[in-house]
Amino acid sequence: MENAFFALAVIVLTLAAIYFVRAMTNFFLHRKNKPLYAITLFEVNCEEDIEYSVRNFIWSSSWNNIPCQELVLIIKENASADSVKICEMLSGEYPVVNFCTADKLSDYIKSRFNN
């Protein structure tokens, strides 16, 4: 009977230690005043499947713990009108997707980091 109480106490203390370590890790790793911000640049060419690539990126990045993430589609000069329409549709569907032309990219990034 004594061994059963001892085993139960060891299990409870082990679980308590695990939850304590998890809580301390969350406390030290999450910075509430400065959230992590990630901008991913994706170049749009006329020969690639834009919609599949963007949806795949959004699905795979949803597993990350980045509170402020953004996907910027860079439209090149040789991109077709269909590519631009797909970019407009994706930016309307997903709030993290934005698009701009290659010559306005530096202004776009500066405006995002100034906010």
Secondary structure, DSSP 8 states (H G I E B T S, - for coil): -HHHHHHHHHHHHHHHHHHHHHHHHHHHH--SSS--EEEEEEEE-TTS-HHHHHHHHHHHHTTS--SEEEEEEEE-TT--HHHHHHHHHHHHH-TTEEEEEGGGHHHHHHHHHH-
